[in-house]
């Protein structure tokens, strides 16, 4: 799905029956794919391969998660998640409880510096705090099998994967 501007012509020709062309140049291909999924009625979307080999591209795609969450009206039966090589990014716009494991690394990125956050079951407690900078909510740790973030703001949460023994 996309406008095909970054795919060699030979591949477009080879996969023409699998290609869904969208000419819109005002959105990126990831947004085109999420809109396509929404139009098809999907309520849960897992995004893979969006944190590639350029940090600027990764940041741009991660920042779009909140708009996708709003687009899908993320509630109990709908969600969007972006998986990387190291963990998962999850956007939220309301109080949410996350499944976790003890010592899981967790980072919280508030996109609205005027919206307070409160946490439960994190090693470094957050109590009715507004984060002005992204680093302020990073490098925390889950203490139990779940943790809760209380907020009414736009937040992206990163959780690392559990290491396999």
Beta strands, then each sheet from edge to edge (+ up, - down):
strand 1: 44-48
strand 2: 79-83
strand 3: 87-92
strand 4: 96-99
strand 5: 105-110
strand 6: 118-120
strand 7: 140-141
strand 8: 146-150
strand 9: 155-160
sheet 1: 1+ 2+ 3- 9+ 5- 7+
sheet 2: 4+ 8- 6+
end
